[in-house]
Amino acid sequence: MDKNIILEVKGLSVAFDGRTVVDDVNFTLQRRHTLGIVGESGSGKSVSTMALMGLLPKQAVVTGSARLDGTELLSLDEEGFRSIRGKRISMIFQEPMTSLNPVQKCGDQVVEMMKAHANSESRVLNSELKARTIELFKEVLLPRPEKIFNSYPHEISGGQKQRVMIAMALINNPDIIIADEPTTALDVTVQKTILDLLKQLQQKHGISIIFITHDLGVIAQIADDIMVMYRGKVVEQGPAETVLYHPAEPYTRGLLACRPPLDSKPRRLPTVEDCLSNSESQRLNSEYNNEPDSKFKIQNSKLIEVHDLSVTYTLKRSIFGRPLQTLKGVDGLTFDIMEGETLGLVGESGCGKSTLGRALLRLIDHSDGSILYRGQSLDSLSRSQMRALRPKLQIVFQDPYSSLNPRMTIGDAICEPLRVHKSGERRTENGEQTDATNGSPLSSLHSSLKERVCALMQQVGLDPDWYNRYPHELSGGQRQRVCIARALILQPELVVCDESVSALDVSVQAQVLNLLNDLKERYGFTYLFITHDLSVVHYMADRIMVMQQGRIVESGTPDQIFHNPQCEYTRTLIDAIPRIAER
C-alpha cells in the first residue's frame, strides 16, 4: 500500500436482512487529507464509515476489505475494534446532545475516553487527566474551559457541545477522525468556526479526516477529495475541484443545483429528481423561473402588529419565590406582518427567534408589550376565546420526529387538529352531530374527515395510502410534510415555520421550500419563517429581520440585507455562509 495512503477500502458492502444498503464502495484516504462523502439521507454515508469502526448491529453482514496502515479492520473482533475506536479512529457524531451522556459532566466524559485507552501499567493521576482535558478544551476554543469541564451537556450551547465532542475525538491523538454531519443543525457562524477549527487541528496534529455531509457548499470549505453516494453506491469521486466545478453525474449536478442561490431568486428551486430524470418538468420549471415574479400578492392590511414586546425568563428565585436573576429572551420588539407576506427572521441560536415565534402564538407568555391580530389584542382574549382563534395561528416545528406522536399514525396526526377544534362539525336541531360540509350524520363523519386528510396529503406530496403508517416508517422530509399538513389542515392565516428545514438534506429542503411556496400561492398563507440559514431566508422571504440578543438589529428586503448590510453582525452572518466559489 502507498505510504501516503492511511486507509484503503475495497469492495465494501453492507446488508441487513438480505437487503444491500452499501454496495461495492471503494476509496482511499491520504494522510493529512480530508475526504468528503456527500449524499442524501439513506445513501449509505454513515453506514459505510460505521462499518469501519465496528459500530453496526450484529445482524449487519459486512463484506469487502478496509486496511488501516496494513491492518484489516473488517476481520477484527469486538476486542480488536475497542483497541482501534477512539485510539486510531475517532468519530464526531451529528447530534452531540444524544452522543453525550446527559447525567455525566463534560470533562468526566473526556477523561473516561483517556482512561479507556490508558496503559494498565502506567498510573496517571486524575489531576493530570483533568489538566490534559482542560488544555484540549482551550485548543478547541471552548470559553471558560474549567467551568465547562464541570458542566453537564444541557448547560452549554450546541456549538460548545460539538467542541466537546471534537475534544473527545482528539484526546487520544487518533490517525483518522470521522466527522458525521457535525455542522448540520448549527448556525452558519458556529458552522464556519467548527470547519476552521477542524482544518487548524488537522494541520497541527497531522490527522486525516472523513467528513460526511449532504451539503456540497460545506464540503467545498474543507475537502481535498469528494466521494458522492446515491442509494448505497458511489456515483462519482475525485479531487474536490473536479467534482464541484466539472461534475460528471446528473445526481451531483442535482445536489449542486438545489441549493438556494444568493445571486438570484428563482421562482422555483430545481430538485435532484429533475436533474436525474431530465424530464419535461425540468423544462417547465426553467420557464416558470423566468416568468415575472407576481405569484405572491402581499396585501396592504396588517395581519399581526407587535408593539414593545418583551419576554423575560426567571433564571433564579429566592426561597420565597421572588425573582433574583432574569434574562430577556425578547427585548422590546415592534414590527408588523402584512397579510400574504413571508417575513424572514434570522439570527444565531439563543438570539430569541423561537421565543418570539411562540410568543406571537401565545404558546408562552410575554412580560411586556402587546400583540394584535387583525387589530384585536390577543392579551385581552380569555382561554376559550384564544382556543377558538388557534386554527388561524399554526406552527411547524424544527424536528418533525419529536413533534409527532410515535404511537399515532400519520393520518390520525394530521386529522387530530380537526377533532380537537371540531372543525367541519355542526349540530342539527335535535342536537345530533353532523359533518358541516355535507350534513351527513356522525356515523359518516370519520370517513369524510379521512377524505379531507387524504386530499391534503396528496397536495403536500404524501401518498394517501400511507395514512396508516407511523412516523418511524417515513423519511425526515416525509415527516416534515406530515407536520406541514397538520398545520395547514385547519386553513390557518399565519403559519410560523420554526427552523422547519434546518435539519433536512438540501434536496429534500428544496422540495419542502417549493411546497411551502406552492401552498402559499394556492391558499394565500402568511409565513413567519424562522431560520439561521441565510441562503434559505434570502430565497423565501419578502422581508427579513435580523435578530441579535433579543433585539432586531436590521430589517429590509432580501436584496437590501444581502447587498447593502448596515450592521456588522449582519455582515458576519453573510460572510459565514458556505459558498462554492464562482469559476
N, C-alpha and C positions, 0 to 999 in steps of 0.2 A: 504493500500500500504506500502511496505517495506520502512522504514525510510532512508535506504541507496540509494533508487531509487528516483531520482528527476523527471524523465519523463517516462511515461509508455504509449506506443502506441499499440492499439489492433485493428486488422481488418481494418486498414486504406486503403481506396480505393478512387481513383480519376478518374473521367470520363469526357471527353469532347465530346459533341455531340453524346452521346451514345457509344463512344469508350473508353474502360478502359485502362488507361496508368499506373496506380498504382493499384495492385491487392492484397488485403489482407496482408498488411505489418504489422508485429508485432515485436516490440523490446522494450528494456528498456535501460535507460541511468542512470548510477550510479553517485552519487556525486563525484566530483573531478576526474572523469574518462573521457577518450576520446574514443568515438565510431567512428570508421572509416567506412564510407559507400563507397563501391567500385563497379564500373561497368562502362560499356561503355556509351557514349553519347546516350541518349534516353532510358536508362534503368529505369528511374524514380527516380534517386537520388535527384535531385534538386526539382522536383515537390513534392516529399514526405515531404521535410523539409519546402518548401514554404507554403504548406497546414497548417503546424503547426503555421505559423505566419500570416495567412490570406492574403497572397500576391498573390493568384491565381486569374485569371479573374472571373468575375461574372458567366460566363457560365459553370465554373467548378462545377461538382457535387461531393462533398466530403462526404464520409460516414465513420463510424467507431468511435473510441474513442482515445483521446490523453489527458492524465491527467498530468498537471504540478503541483506537490505538492498538488494533490487533485482537482485542478481547471480544469474543462473540457474546453479545448481550442476550439474544433470544434463547440461548441454551442455559442461562443461569437459573438456579432455583431461587426460592424466596430469600434464603440467607445471602446468596450472592447478590441479589438485587438490593438488599438492605445495605450492603457494603458499598454499593455504587450510588444509591439515591442520597442526595444531599452532600456527597463527598466528591464524586466525579461529575455527576449530572444533577443539577438542581432545577426546580420548576417554580415559576411565579404564576399563580392561578388567576383567573379572570376576576373573581369576586372575593376580595380579601376578607370581607366580613364573614363569609361562610368557610373560608380556609383557616382563619384564626380561631383559636379556642376562646369562646366568649367569657369563660369563667377563670381564665388564666391571664396574668399580666403579660403585656407585650414583651418586656425584657426577659421574663422567665421562659417564654416560648422560644426565643432565640438561643438562650443558654441551654435549653433542653436539646436543641439541634446539635450544639457543640458537644454536649455530654454523650450523645448517641454515637458519635464517631471518635470519641477520645480514646487514646491508647490505655488499655486497662492497667498497664504497668506504671504509667505516669500519673502523678497526683497533681491536679490543678485546683487551686483554691477558688471558692465561689467568688471572692473579691476580684480575682484575676479574670474570671469569666465575665463578670459584670463590667469590668473596665474595658475588656475587648468589645463587648456588645455596645457600650456607650460610644466607644471610639468609632465603631462602624455606623452607629446611628448618626454621628456627626458627618461621616463620609457620605451618607445618602441624603444629607441636608435636612435632617429632621430638626425642627426647632425644639429647644428645651429637652435635649435627649435624656437627661436624668429624670425629668418628670414623666416623659413618655415611657421610659423603662418601667416605671411603677404604675402606668395607666392601663386600664382594660380597653379592648378594641372599640367598644361603643363610646368611649370618652374622647376619641380622636377622629379627625375628618377622614374622608375616603382617600384623599391623596396621601395622608400620613399613614394610613393603614397599608396602602400599596408600597410605601417606602419601607415599612416594617417587613413586608413580605420580601422585598428586594434584599434587605439586610439579612434576613433568614436564609435566602438563597445563596448569598455571598459568604456566609460566616465560615464555611469550611474550604474556601478557595477552590471552587469547582472548576473543571475544564470547560464545561458547557452549561449554559443557562437556557432553559426553555421558557419563554415568556408567552403564556397562552392568553391572548386578548387582554393584556394588562392595563389598557387605557380605554376600553370600550365605553364605559359609562362615566368617564371623568371629564371635567371641564377642559376646554381647549388649552387654557393656560397651564393647568396641572398636567395635562397630557404632554404638552411641549416640555415641561420640566422633567417628567419621567423619561421621555425619549432622550433628552440631552444628558440626563443622569446615566442612563444605560450606556450611551456612547462614551462618556467620560470614564466610567468604571471599566468598560471593555479595553480602552486604551491603557489604563493604569495597571490592570491585572492580567491583560492578555487573554481574556476569556473569549470563547466562541458563543454566539447567540443564535437560537432558533426563535424567530419572532412570528407568532401566529396572529392573524387579524383578518377581518373581512374588508378592510378599508385600504385601497391602494394609495390613497393620499397619505396615510400614516406610514405605510411601507416605504414610500418614497423618501421619508425623512431618515430612515435608519438602515435599510437593507443594502447589502452588496450584491446579493443574488436573490432571485424570486422564483418560487415554485407555485403554480396556480393549480388548485384541485377542484374537481367537479364530480360529484357523485362517486367519490371514492377513488377516482383515477387522477393521475397527473396529466393535465391537458397542455401545459406549457411551462417551460422553465428556462432560465438563462440569466445573464447579467441584468441587474436592475434597469439599467438604461435601455437595454434592448426590449425588455418586456413592457416597460412603461411607455416608451416612445415609438416602438415598432411592434405592437402586439400582433401575433400571427393568428390567434384563435378568436372566433366570434365571442366566446364566453369572456375572455379577458377584455375585449373591447366593450362588452356589455357592462362589466364591473366598473370600467373607467367612465362610461357614458352616463351611468345612472346617478353619479354624484352630482348634487345641485351645483351648477356653475356660479361663480362670483362675478363674472363679467357680463352676464346676460340673465334674463328672466323668462325662460321658455314657458309657453302655455301648458306644456305637459312634459314630464320627465320620461325619457326613454327607459325601458326596463331591460333586464337581461334576456327575458323571453323574446322581446322584439329583436334583439341582436342575434339570438340563436336561430330564430325562425326566418329572419329577414322577410317578414310577411307583409301583406298588404296593410296591416295595422300600423307598421312602422312608417310606411309612406304617408298614411293618413295623419299619424302623429306629427310628422315633419310639416305637413301642410297646416295642421292645426296650430303648431307652434309659431308659424309665420303670419297667422291672422292677427288683426288689431286686437289689443288686449281690452276687450269690452265685456267679458263674461261675468264679472262681478260688479254689481251695482251697489255702491255704498249710498245709503240714504242720508238725508240731512238731519234726521231725528236722532236724538241721543238715546241709546238703549240703557246704558249704565253711566251714572255720574258718581264720581268719588271725590269727597272733599275732606282734606286734612286727616286722612285715615292713618291710624296707628294701631299696631298690635304689640302688646307687651307681655313678655313671659317672665314669670317669677322663678328665679333660679334658687333662691334660698329664703326660708322663712324662720322666724323665731319660734320658740316653743309655744307661743300664743297665737301663731298663725300670721303674724304681721310680716309683710314682705321686707326682707333685708337686702336682697340683691335682685335686680331686674335687668332684662335685656329687651331692647326694642327690635323686634323682628321686622316690623314695617314702621317707618318713621315719617308721619305727616305727608302722605301722598295725595295729590289732587290730579285727576285726569278724567277723560270721558272715553267711552267706547261707542262708536257710531253703529247704527243698525246696518248689518251687511258687511261689516269691516272685519278683517283679520288683524288684530293688534298683537304684534310680537313682543314678548317680554324676555329679555336675555340678560344673563349675568352668571357669575360663578356660584357654585354650591354654597349655601349659607347666606346668600345675599337677601333672601326674603321672597323669592319668586313664588314658591309653592304656598308659603304663608299668605301672600296676597291673594292668590287664586282661591284658596279655601275660605278666606275672609269674605271675598265677594259673594260666595255662595252661602255664607253664614254657617259653614261647617265648623268654623272656630269663631270665637267672639273677638271683636276689636275693642280696644280700650278707649279710643277717641275717634272723632270724625263721624262721617255719615256716608251711606251707600244708598243711591236712589236707582230704582228700576222703573223705567218709563215715567219718571217724575215722582214715583211713590217711594217713600223711605222704607227700607227693609227693617230698620231698627224698630219701627212702630208696629210691626206685624206680630201677632201672637203666634204660638207654636202651630196651632191649627191653620192659621192663615198662611204661614210660611210653608207648611206641608202642602197646601193647595197650590202654592206657587212653584214648588220643586220641579214639576215636569218641564217648566220653561227654562230651568237652570241646571245644566248637567255637566259632568266632568269625566274625562278619560284619563286614568292614572298611568304612571310610567311603567310599572311592572304588571303585565296582564295576568301572569300566573298567580301572583299573590292577591290580586284584586278579584279573582274568580273563585267561587266555592268549588273545591276539588271533588265534592260529592254530588254536585249538581250538573246535569247535562247542559251543554251549551244552549240548547233550545230553551230549557227552563230558565237559564240565567238571563237570556235576552227577554223572555216573557215576564220575568219576575217584576220589573217596574210596572208593567200593565196591571198585574194583580195587586201590587201594593197600592197603586193610585186608583185602582178600579177604573182604569181608562177603558172606554168602549162599553161600559155598563150603564144601564139606567133601570128604573123600576117602573113596572106597569101600575095601573090604578089600584090593583089589589095587592101591590107590594111585591109582586114576583120580579126577580131579576131577569133582565134580557140584555141581549147584545144591542147596543145603541146603533150599530151600523146597519142591521137588517131586522131588528125586532124579534129575533129568534129567542126561544126560551133558554133557560140556564143550561139545560142538558146539552145544547149545541154550542155553548159559549166557548168551551175549551177548544173545540175544533176550529172555530172562527179565529181565536187568538193565535192558534198554531199556524193557520194560513197567513196571518199578518206577519208573524215572525219569519216564516219561510220566505215570504216575499222580500222582507228586508235582508235576510241572509243572502239572497241572490243578488240584491243591489250592492252589498258590500263585498261580493266576491267569495261567498261561502256556499258550499254545496248544501241545499236544503236536506239532502239525505244524511247530513252529519248532525241532524237535530238531536239525536240520542247519544252522540259521542261526548266524552268527558274532556276537560281541558288538557289533561296529560297526553291525550291522543292527537293533539294538534301541534303544529309548529308555533314558534314565537310570533311570527307575522299573522298566522291564522287566529291565534288567541287575541292579538291586538284588534283584529277585525271584529271578534266577538264583543270586546269591550266597547268598540265604536258603535256597533249595532245596538248594544244595550243602552248606551247613552242617547242614541237617536230614536229609539222606538217610541218615545213619548213626544216626538216632534218638538224639541226644545227651540228656544230662540237664541240662547247663549250656551256655547259649549267651551269649557275650559279644558284645553289639551295640555296636561301637566307632564312634560318630558315624554310624550306618548310615542316617540320614535327613537329615543336616545339609545336604547339597547338593541335595536334591530339591525340586521345586515343592511348594507347600502342598497342592495337590490330590493329587499322587502320594504325598506324605508321609502324608496321611490314609489312602490305600489301603494303604500298607505298614504303618502302625500298626495298622489294623484286621486286616490279615493276621497280624501277629505275635501279636495277642491271640487271634484265632481258632485259630491253631496251638497256642498255649499252652493254650487251653481243651480242645482235642482231644487233645493228647499230654501235657499236664502238664509242659511245659518250665519250667526256671528261667532267668531272664534277669538278667545284669548289664548294665544299659542305660546306656551312657556317652554323654553329650551336653553341649553348652554351652547348649542351648535349654531354658529353664526351663518354658515352656508345654508342651513335649513331655514332659518328665520328670514334670511335675505330672499329666498325663493317664495316663502309662504305669505309674508306679511305685507299689508298695505302701509303699515306704520310700525315703527319699532321704538320701544322704550328700553334703555339700558339701565340696569339696576345695580347698585353697589351699596352694601352695608345698610340695606333697608330704605335707601333713597333712590329716586330717579335722577341720574346724573346727566342724561342726554336723551332726547327723543327727536324723531323726524322720519322721513321716508327712507326706505332701504338705500336708495342712491345717496341721499344726504349723509346717512350714517357711515356708509362704506367708503365713499369717495371724498368726503369732507368732514371727518370726525372732529368735534370740537373739544373732546375730553381725552386726557391722556389715558385714562382707564379703558375707554373705547378703543383707542389705538392699540393698546396692549392686547385686547381680546382679538382684534382683527389680525394683528401680526402673528398671533399664536395659531391661526387656522392652518391645518396641514394642507399643503398645496403640492401639486405636481407642476414643476416649473415649465413655462412655455418654451418650446424649441422651434 
